[in-house]
Amino acid sequence: MDLGIEGRVALVTAASRGLGRATAEALAAEGARVAICARDEGRLREAAAAMPGEVLAVPADVTDPGTPARLVRATVERFGGLHILVANNGGPPPGRSLEVTDEQLRAALEANFLASVRLVREAVPHMRAAGWGRICLLTSFTVKQPSPTLALSNAARTALLAWAKTAAQDLFPEGITLNLVCPGPHATDRMRELGLTGPAGDPADLGRIVAFLCSRPANFVSGTTLTVDGASTASLL
C-alpha cells in the first residue's frame, strides 16, 4: 500500500530506541523526511545513521518546557515545514497510587501529558499552513486497564487521552487528524526495566501501525484510541 507520505516532514520524539525509534524508521522507510530527538546524543546519532533518507537528529529533553518550540523550529528550518508529529516519551517509574508523592505526580504530568500537549500546540500552525496534518500520540494500554503498580503512568496518560479526544474534534475540520496508539507489552528496554515477562509485540510492527495512522489513506481516522496489546486488555472498548 502506498501511504502517500513520501516527501512529508515528520517529527518523532524520544526516538533513539524502542517504539519511538521503530516509528521513525517506519516513516523514513515510506520516504518521509524525519526529525528525531532524545536525551542520549550518542544513541540518537546512532539511530539517525541507521535510518534511510534525510534524518535530522536533535539532542533534547521533551520534559523541558522550552524544548517543543525548539524542536519544531529546528525541523521547519531544516525541511521547510512539518506535516506529521509523533509525540512519545519514556514512562515514569512504577509506584502504587497512595505511595506516589506530589513531586512524582508533577514530574509524570510534565513528561507524559504536558510535553505532548506543548508539541501539538507548536506543530499545529505549520500543519494548518500546509492544509494537512497527522498527529499520533504514543501512550499505553493502561489508559484502558490501569496497572496497580503504575499509578503515575495511569494518571498522566489518561489525562492525555482526555485532552486529545477533545483536541481531535477541534482539528479535524482543518484537515488534521489526531490519534492515540496505546501499546501493550513490546520487546523494548522499558519492558525489561519494569521486569515484565510473557508475550511481547515487535516494535517494528507497531511502528508500521503508527505510520499508517500518519498516512493519506487514514484521512478519516481521527480521535481514535488504538490498543496494540495482543488481546491482553480486558476492556470491552
N, C-alpha and C positions, 0 to 999 in steps of 0.2 A: 504494500500500500504506500502511495506517495503521501506523506504527511503535509506536504505543502509548506515547509518551513525553511527550505534552502535559502540562505542569504538573510534570514531573520536574525535579529540580535537577541541573545538570551543572557540573563544574569542568574547564576546559581550560587547560593551562599552555603558555607560550610561544606565545600566540595572537594576537599583534599583526600577524603576517604569515605567509605561506607555508602549510604544511599545518596548523599549529595554528589559524590564523585560518579556513581553509576548513572545518575540522571544527567549530569553534564556530558558524560561520554555518549549517552544515547542521543542527546540533542546535537552534539558535534557530528555524530555519525550520520545524522539526517541533513547535514550541510549548514546547520546554524552556526553563526559566529558567537562564541561563548566567552563570557567573563566569569571567572570563578574567584572565590575568596576563601580564606581560612586563616587561623591564627599561626599555625606552624608553617613558616615560609619555606623551609626545605621540602617538606612533604607536599606543599602546594605547588612548588616549581616542578617537582617530580610528576605530579598528576597532570599538570598542564602539558608537559613534554610528551606524555603518553597519549594525548588526545589528538585526533585528526583535525586538520584545518587550522584556522586562526583562533588562538585562545589567549585571552588576557588574564594574567594572574595578579591579584591584588591582595597582599597580606593585610588582613583586617579582622577585627573582633566585632561581630554584629551587635553585641550587647552594649557597645559604646553608643550613646545616643547620636553622636555625630557621624557614625560610620555609614548608615544607609544613604545619606545625601552624598557622601564622598564616593561610595561605590557606584551609585547611579551616574554621578558626574563623570567619573573615570571611564565608565562603559560608553557613555554617549560621546565623550571626547574621542575615544579610540575608534568607535564603529559608526558614529553618526546618528544613533537612535537607540531605542530599546523597545522590543516587542513582546518579550517573554521574561517573566520573573518566576523563579522557583525559590521560595523562601524556606530555608532549612536551618536548623541549629541543633547542636547536641542537647540531649536531655539532662535535667537536673539530677542530683543524687537521690538515691532511694530514701524513704522515710515514711513513717506512718502518720496519719492525719493529726493526732494530738501531740506528736513529738516534734513536729517541724516548728521552727521559730519564725517570727515576723521577718527577720532579715533573710532567711532562706526563701520565704514566700515572695518577698520583693525581688530577690535575685531571679527566681524562677519566672515571675511575670515579666521581668526585663528581658530575659533570654528567649522565652518561648511564647510570649504574647506581644509585648511592645516592639521587639525587634522586627517582627513580621509586619505589624501594622505600619511602622515607620517606612519599611521598604516599599510597601504597597503605595503609601502616600507619595513617596518620591518617584516611583515608577509610572504612576498613572498619567501625569501630564504628558509624558513622552508617548504613551500609548494613545492618548486622545489625539495628539498631533498626527499620529500615523493612521488614525481611524481603525486601529486593530490592536488587540492585546490579549495575552494569555497569562493568567496568574495561577500558580499552583502552590499551595502551602502544604508542606510535609508536617504531619502531626503524629498521632499514634492511635492504635486501635483502642487505647484506654479511654478515649473520649466516648466510646460506646459501652465499654465494660471496664470501669475503673479497677486498677490493681490496688489491693490494700497496702502494698509496700511502696507505691509510687504516688504518694499524696501530692507532692509538688508538681509532678508532671500532669497528674489528673486535673488539678486546678487550673494551671496555666494554659494547657492545651484546650480544655473545654471552653475557657474564656475566648480563645482564638476562634474556635468553631462558631460560637455565638456571634462574634463580631463579623466574621467572614460571611456567614449566611445573610446578614444584613447588607454588607457591602456588595455582595454579588447582585442583589436586586438593584442597587444604585448604578452599577457599572454596565450591566448587560445591554441597556438601550444604547450605549455608546460603542458597541462592538467589542467590549472587553469582557472576557469570561473569567470567573474566579472559582476554583475548585479546591477541595482538600483531599489529600491522599493520606490514609491512616494505616501505616504498616503495622503488621503483627511481627512476630519474631523473624528476623532475617539474619543471615550469616555475616554479621558485622562485628567490629570491635566493641561497640556499645552493648550488644547482646552478651558477648563474652564477659565484659566488665560486670554486668548485672548477674552473671552466673546462670543465665537461662540455658536450658538444655531442651532437647526434643527436636521435632521437625522445624526446619527453618527455610525461609524463602531465599531465592537467589537475588542479590541486589541488582544484577544486570536486568533481570526481568522487571523488577519494579521501576527501574529507570526507563524502560521502554513504555511502561504504562503511563508514566508521567509525560513522556514525550508525546504520546497520543493525545492526552488532555491538552497539550500545548499546540495541537495541530490545527490545520484548516478543517478537516472533517469533523472535529469536535466543536464546531461552531455553535451548536445549540445545547451543549452540555455546560451548565453553569449552576453554581450553588449546590453542587453535588459533593457528598462526603463518601469517598470510595474506600472501603476497607479491603486491604490486601493482607489476609491473615491465615490463609489455608484452612478456613472454616473453624478457627479456634475461638471466635467470639460468639457468645450465646445470644446476643441481642437479635431481635426479630427484624430490626430496621437498621 
